[in-house]
């Protein structure tokens, strides 16, 4: 069975990982692609176009002009409004240099890599959980897309059996007052416990969510350091200029016209020059960093609300129980069993089971999630119910009824004998 599903899940259409939600993909996928695209745009302008053009003295030859353009590109220019005098040599030390434009492609690539780090952290933590969440999502997609009833039932049974094995075997073997206390704390708080207490995946995912949020906000302040300006207010500055009807493109943040000073040695004499240059690359940088500011703010807000939503789901059992009742509402076997559903949620599914079901619902659809939950409910026999409600893990767990289908279309099928 495992080989069959590994072969099915190796197809191209299911290779895109969906072991997280849209807010995470907003950071790790779409933001990364966006930053790489901007890197290509700026790199093309720098390598193929003419990123800087300086107004040289009339006696400069072509080689002199090329040298002046090159040295002004690699050295740091400075901005001085056209209405003000050129700073004196004594004032040069206090001038704020424009030193970022050469490194924009590398910084954008670095930001793209940093946006992908939380995804790598999540995959690392997921591997240590004892269940592959990505494989569960891929199997759910196969179940959704399958047009054959038999194949759909086998895929759904695979999901149910994998989850059942994880939910019952990942339990603490020890007994005692401390273990019972830890179970009680883990039941009330998702930040206490671990794999054997039913909240390892949930806690790991919330940690990764926090890293996504910290990264999204921290990137704005990272650009403060790189650009040498208060970049985290840059979008507000642009909006304020637009509201007042002023020209927001003329500023010292991304100057298009700069001054460049350099020295040339000729016959043991130093000749000092101060020339005016046009940084055409800043025309692209300005627009790109404006868009990046609004995009980063959007990602930060979306990640903040998404993080708060997952925290509320994890902390309050009432919302989890309501979700289970909602998913199983259409099945006759779950009606008038409120107390049993509450124990099923808190002691059998626990937070990790609810986490996987919710991911299936978000990444595939509610029907597959409901059918998977129904399959788990049908596995919730009195013997397994007794094991689930114990504080520790029993040395032997009854095998799930492998012949009992987990789909909604056959929920009223008579129970078959359990396979030893």
Order of alpha helices (4+ residues) and beta strands (2+ residues): alpha-alpha-alpha-beta-alpha-beta-beta-alpha-alpha-alpha-alpha-alpha-alpha-beta-beta-alpha-alpha-alpha-alpha-alpha-alpha
